[in-house]
Amino acid sequence: MLELDKITRVLSIPYSGFISVIFGIMILSFPIGCYVMFNSNIGNTINFQYPLDGLNLFLGGLGYKLPVSFEIGDGFIIAWVIYVVLFSISFLGPQGTFMKTLSRIMSEGWKTFNENALVNMISWFTILILFSILVDFVQQSVGVKIELPQTQNALIRFFQLAVAPLTEESGFRILLIGIPLFMIYSGGTSWKLFFKSLWRPSHYLRITNYKKAMVLIITIGLFFGAAHIISGTPWSPGKFSQATIAGIIIGWVYIRYGLAPAILIHWATNYFIFSYLFFISSLNQTPISDQFSNPFSNTLEGIFVVTGTISFIIKILSYIKSKREPVLQH
């Protein structure tokens, strides 16, 4: 028991440092994404005034298309504001602020890891990246590559990536996980409880046994992975396993920590990463496909891998310790 405490305490110092660095890089991505949308030339013949006639829930070609007409710049700003709000909410709680939680992690250890939604979001995001890289490495070793969907315009692609966390999480997490969870675990029909449970399922529902929840998470995760390769603008088949892992991790985060960090993990894999890639692509006047191996991308990937490894070890040690002690973690 004391050995676990010692290991976790040692890991908490670099863990807090890397989480803080990633937090800073994420903050900078907000204005960088705005630059890409409104000031870059990645759209060539089109700009932020380009009109669209609908917005897909789930993925393009799947689900329901909202019949709304708007310019991509307007749609981008609406999504951008929602992310800022979710980021701010997650920064402040639910039990402690981002900075306070990191400070307590270094001084008090494992019991404080789950106090802040943003800390957990960044932690699980880096774990997702770690597993995605491992999956990609294994698949490439047997000749299976992951290729981006073919799109005619880079600006439209960036917009699709920017809004996907909202549209896809509304479908895959709220509709396909949140509502079934309420039906299974609520034991009542209160509308107030219904909407609260969609926001933070494990906090408002009596989930004492996670077996049914895990079956649901894995099932929807598989559907999430399949949707990426059969949608209207599909990825290559190699994306299935990577997207499935992402769907399972985001589903778990949604149930345990709530909708805000779940959406923000998806935001991080899309908007956060690609805002930098498209920004560098615009500056260098080179295709987006060339930016995955530039020095900045390699450095960022290294930070994610190290942080993801530490985060995963801490999660495992915390789980082992929680099983040894009668402590209820939230």
C-alpha positions as CSV (number, residue, x, y, z in Angstrom):
1,M,0.0,0.0,0.0
2,L,2.8,2.4,1.0
3,E,4.7,1.4,-2.1
4,L,1.8,2.4,-4.3
5,D,1.6,5.8,-2.5
6,K,5.3,6.3,-3.1
7,I,5.2,5.5,-6.8
8,T,2.1,7.7,-7.4
9,R,3.6,10.6,-5.4
10,V,6.8,10.4,-7.6
11,L,4.8,10.3,-10.8
12,S,2.5,13.1,-9.7
13,I,5.2,15.8,-10.1
14,P,6.0,15.2,-13.9
15,Y,2.3,14.4,-14.4
16,S,1.3,17.8,-13.1
17,G,4.0,19.5,-15.2
18,F,3.0,17.8,-18.5
19,I,-0.7,18.4,-17.8
20,S,0.1,22.1,-17.3
21,V,2.1,22.3,-20.6
22,I,-0.7,20.7,-22.6
23,F,-3.2,23.0,-20.9
24,G,-1.2,26.0,-22.1
25,I,-1.0,24.6,-25.7
26,M,-4.7,24.0,-25.7
27,I,-5.5,27.6,-24.7
28,L,-3.4,28.9,-27.6
29,S,-5.3,26.7,-30.0
30,F,-8.4,28.8,-29.5
31,P,-7.0,31.9,-31.3
32,I,-5.0,29.8,-33.7
33,G,-8.1,28.1,-34.9
34,C,-9.8,31.5,-35.4
35,Y,-6.8,32.5,-37.5
36,V,-7.1,29.4,-39.7
37,M,-10.8,30.0,-40.2
38,F,-10.8,33.8,-40.8
39,N,-7.4,34.8,-42.0
40,S,-5.6,31.9,-43.6
41,N,-5.8,31.0,-47.3
42,I,-6.3,27.2,-46.9
43,G,-9.7,27.6,-48.5
44,N,-8.2,28.8,-51.8
45,T,-11.2,29.9,-53.7
46,I,-13.6,30.1,-50.7
47,N,-13.5,31.8,-47.3
48,F,-15.4,31.9,-44.0
49,Q,-18.5,33.3,-45.9
50,Y,-19.0,30.0,-47.8
51,P,-22.6,28.9,-47.3
52,L,-23.7,25.4,-46.1
53,D,-27.3,24.1,-46.3
54,G,-27.3,21.6,-43.4
55,L,-25.5,20.1,-40.4
56,N,-25.2,16.3,-39.8
57,L,-25.7,14.6,-36.5
58,F,-23.5,11.6,-36.0
59,L,-21.3,11.5,-39.0
60,G,-21.6,12.8,-42.6
61,G,-23.9,10.4,-44.5
62,L,-25.3,8.8,-41.3
63,G,-28.0,10.0,-39.0
64,Y,-30.2,13.2,-39.4
65,K,-29.2,16.3,-41.3
66,L,-30.4,19.5,-39.6
67,P,-31.9,21.6,-42.4
68,V,-30.3,24.9,-41.5
69,S,-28.5,27.4,-43.8
70,F,-25.5,29.3,-42.6
71,E,-22.0,30.5,-43.5
72,I,-19.2,28.3,-42.2
73,G,-17.7,31.3,-40.3
74,D,-20.9,31.7,-38.3
75,G,-21.1,28.0,-37.6
76,F,-17.5,27.9,-36.5
77,I,-18.0,30.8,-34.1
78,I,-21.0,29.2,-32.5
79,A,-19.1,26.0,-31.9
80,W,-16.0,27.9,-30.8
81,V,-18.0,29.8,-28.1
82,I,-19.5,26.5,-26.9
83,Y,-16.1,25.0,-26.5
84,V,-14.9,28.0,-24.5
85,V,-17.8,27.7,-22.2
86,L,-17.3,23.9,-21.7
87,F,-13.5,24.5,-21.2
88,S,-14.3,27.2,-18.5
89,I,-16.8,24.9,-16.7
90,S,-14.3,22.1,-16.7
91,F,-11.5,24.4,-15.5
92,L,-13.6,25.4,-12.5
93,G,-14.8,22.1,-11.2
94,P,-16.7,20.1,-10.2
95,Q,-14.9,19.7,-6.9
96,G,-11.8,21.9,-7.4
97,T,-10.3,24.3,-9.9
98,F,-7.7,23.1,-12.4
99,M,-4.8,24.8,-10.7
100,K,-5.9,23.8,-7.2
101,T,-6.3,20.2,-8.2
102,L,-2.8,20.0,-9.8
103,S,-1.3,21.6,-6.6
104,R,-3.1,19.1,-4.4
105,I,-2.0,16.2,-6.6
106,M,1.6,17.1,-6.0
107,S,1.1,17.4,-2.2
108,E,-1.6,14.8,-1.4
109,G,-1.4,12.2,-4.1
110,W,-3.9,9.9,-5.6
111,K,-7.1,10.9,-3.8
112,T,-7.3,14.3,-5.5
113,F,-6.9,13.1,-9.2
114,N,-10.6,13.1,-9.9
115,E,-11.5,16.5,-8.5
116,N,-11.3,18.5,-11.7
117,A,-12.9,17.7,-15.0
118,L,-10.2,19.4,-17.1
119,V,-7.4,17.5,-15.5
120,N,-9.2,14.2,-16.2
121,M,-10.0,15.3,-19.7
122,I,-6.4,16.0,-20.5
123,S,-5.3,12.8,-18.8
124,W,-7.7,10.6,-20.7
125,F,-7.0,12.5,-24.0
126,T,-3.3,11.7,-23.7
127,I,-4.2,8.0,-22.9
128,L,-6.3,8.0,-26.0
129,I,-3.5,9.4,-28.1
130,L,-1.1,6.8,-26.6
131,F,-3.3,3.9,-27.6
132,S,-4.0,5.5,-31.0
133,I,-0.3,5.7,-31.8
134,L,0.2,2.1,-30.6
135,V,-2.6,0.9,-32.8
136,D,-1.4,2.8,-35.8
137,F,2.2,1.4,-35.3
138,V,0.9,-2.2,-35.1
139,Q,-1.4,-1.7,-38.2
140,Q,1.4,-0.1,-40.2
141,S,3.7,-2.9,-39.4
142,V,1.3,-5.2,-41.3
143,G,0.6,-2.7,-44.1
144,V,-2.6,-1.1,-42.9
145,K,-2.5,2.7,-43.1
146,I,-4.9,5.3,-41.7
147,E,-5.7,7.9,-44.4
148,L,-7.8,11.1,-44.1
149,P,-11.1,11.4,-45.8
150,Q,-10.9,12.8,-49.3
151,T,-12.3,16.4,-49.3
152,Q,-12.3,19.0,-52.0
153,N,-11.4,21.9,-49.8
154,A,-9.2,22.2,-46.7
155,L,-11.3,25.0,-45.1
156,I,-14.4,22.9,-45.2
157,R,-12.5,20.0,-43.8
158,F,-11.3,22.1,-40.9
159,F,-14.8,23.3,-40.2
160,Q,-16.1,19.7,-40.2
161,L,-13.4,18.7,-37.8
162,A,-14.2,21.7,-35.6
163,V,-18.0,21.0,-35.2
164,A,-17.8,17.2,-35.2
165,P,-17.3,16.9,-31.4
166,L,-20.6,18.7,-30.9
167,T,-22.7,16.9,-33.5
168,E,-21.1,13.4,-33.0
169,E,-21.2,13.5,-29.2
170,S,-24.9,14.6,-29.3
171,G,-25.6,11.4,-31.2
172,F,-23.1,8.8,-30.0
173,R,-23.0,9.8,-26.3
174,I,-26.2,11.6,-25.4
175,L,-28.7,9.7,-27.5
176,L,-27.0,6.3,-27.6
177,I,-25.5,6.1,-24.1
178,G,-27.1,8.8,-22.0
179,I,-30.7,8.0,-22.7
180,P,-30.3,4.2,-22.3
181,L,-28.4,4.7,-19.1
182,F,-31.3,6.8,-17.7
183,M,-33.8,4.0,-18.7
184,I,-31.6,1.3,-17.0
185,Y,-30.5,3.0,-13.8
186,S,-32.9,6.0,-13.0
187,G,-35.7,4.0,-11.4
188,G,-38.0,7.0,-12.1
189,T,-39.4,9.4,-14.7
190,S,-38.4,12.8,-13.4
191,W,-37.6,15.2,-16.2
192,K,-35.2,17.1,-14.0
193,L,-33.3,13.9,-13.2
194,F,-33.4,13.0,-16.9
195,F,-31.6,16.2,-18.1
196,K,-29.2,16.1,-15.1
197,S,-28.3,12.5,-15.9
198,L,-27.5,13.4,-19.5
199,W,-25.0,16.0,-18.2
200,R,-23.2,13.8,-15.6
201,P,-24.6,10.2,-15.6
202,S,-22.6,8.6,-12.8
203,H,-23.3,11.6,-10.5
204,Y,-27.1,11.6,-10.8
205,L,-27.8,7.9,-11.5
206,R,-27.5,5.0,-9.1
207,I,-24.9,3.1,-11.1
208,T,-23.7,0.5,-8.6
209,N,-22.7,-2.1,-11.2
210,Y,-20.9,-0.9,-14.3
211,K,-21.2,-4.2,-16.2
212,K,-24.3,-3.1,-18.2
213,A,-22.8,0.3,-18.7
214,M,-19.6,-1.2,-20.0
215,V,-21.5,-3.4,-22.5
216,L,-23.2,-0.2,-23.7
217,I,-20.0,1.7,-23.9
218,I,-18.2,-1.0,-25.9
219,T,-21.2,-1.5,-28.3
220,I,-21.5,2.2,-29.1
221,G,-17.7,2.4,-29.3
222,L,-17.7,-0.3,-32.1
223,F,-20.5,1.6,-33.8
224,F,-18.5,4.8,-33.5
225,G,-15.5,3.1,-35.1
226,A,-17.6,1.6,-38.0
227,A,-19.3,4.9,-38.7
228,H,-15.9,6.5,-39.5
229,I,-15.3,4.1,-42.4
230,I,-18.9,3.9,-43.8
231,S,-20.0,7.5,-43.5
232,G,-20.5,9.9,-46.4
233,T,-16.8,11.1,-46.2
234,P,-15.2,8.0,-44.9
235,W,-11.7,7.4,-43.5
236,S,-9.7,4.4,-44.7
237,P,-10.6,1.1,-43.1
238,G,-7.6,1.3,-40.8
239,K,-9.4,4.0,-38.9
240,F,-11.9,1.5,-37.5
241,S,-9.8,0.2,-34.6
242,Q,-8.4,3.6,-33.7
243,A,-11.9,5.3,-33.7
244,T,-13.3,2.3,-31.7
245,I,-10.8,2.8,-28.9
246,A,-11.5,6.5,-29.0
247,G,-15.3,5.8,-28.8
248,I,-14.8,3.5,-25.8
249,I,-12.6,6.0,-23.9
250,I,-14.9,8.9,-24.6
251,G,-17.9,6.8,-23.6
252,W,-16.3,5.9,-20.3
253,V,-15.3,9.5,-19.6
254,Y,-18.9,10.6,-20.4
255,I,-20.4,8.2,-17.8
256,R,-17.8,8.8,-15.1
257,Y,-17.0,12.5,-15.5
258,G,-19.8,14.0,-17.6
259,L,-20.6,15.4,-21.0
260,A,-18.3,18.5,-20.9
261,P,-15.0,16.5,-20.6
262,A,-16.3,13.9,-23.1
263,I,-16.9,16.6,-25.7
264,L,-13.6,18.3,-24.9
265,I,-11.6,15.0,-25.5
266,H,-13.2,14.9,-28.9
267,W,-12.5,18.6,-29.3
268,A,-8.8,17.9,-28.5
269,T,-8.5,15.2,-31.1
270,N,-10.1,17.4,-33.7
271,Y,-10.0,21.1,-33.3
272,F,-7.0,21.3,-30.9
273,I,-4.6,19.2,-33.0
274,F,-5.8,20.2,-36.4
275,S,-5.8,23.9,-35.7
276,Y,-2.0,23.8,-35.3
277,L,-1.6,21.5,-38.4
278,F,-3.7,23.7,-40.6
279,F,-2.0,26.8,-39.2
280,I,1.5,25.4,-40.1
281,S,0.1,24.2,-43.5
282,S,-1.1,27.8,-44.2
283,L,2.3,29.3,-43.2
284,N,4.4,26.9,-45.2
285,Q,2.0,26.7,-48.1
286,T,2.2,22.9,-48.0
287,P,-0.5,20.2,-47.9
288,I,-2.0,19.2,-44.5
289,S,-0.8,15.7,-45.1
290,D,2.8,16.9,-44.8
291,Q,2.3,18.4,-41.4
292,F,2.0,15.1,-39.4
293,S,5.8,14.6,-39.4
294,N,7.1,18.2,-38.9
295,P,9.2,19.0,-35.9
296,F,6.3,20.7,-34.0
297,S,4.0,17.7,-34.6
298,N,6.7,15.3,-33.5
299,T,7.4,17.3,-30.3
300,L,3.7,17.5,-29.5
301,E,3.3,13.8,-30.1
302,G,6.2,13.1,-27.7
303,I,4.6,15.2,-25.0
304,F,1.3,13.3,-25.5
305,V,2.9,9.9,-25.4
306,V,4.9,10.6,-22.2
307,T,1.9,12.2,-20.5
308,G,-0.4,9.4,-21.6
309,T,2.0,6.8,-20.3
310,I,2.2,8.5,-16.9
311,S,-1.6,9.0,-16.8
312,F,-2.2,5.4,-17.6
313,I,0.1,4.1,-14.9
314,I,-1.5,6.5,-12.4
315,K,-5.0,5.3,-13.4
316,I,-3.9,1.7,-12.9
317,L,-2.3,2.3,-9.6
318,S,-5.3,4.3,-8.4
319,Y,-7.6,1.5,-9.4
320,I,-5.5,-1.1,-7.6
321,K,-5.4,1.1,-4.5
322,S,-9.2,1.8,-4.6
323,K,-9.8,-2.0,-4.6
324,R,-7.6,-2.4,-1.6
325,E,-9.3,0.3,0.4
326,P,-13.0,0.8,1.0
327,V,-12.9,4.3,-0.6
328,L,-15.6,5.5,-3.0
329,Q,-14.0,7.5,-5.8
330,H,-15.9,10.1,-7.8
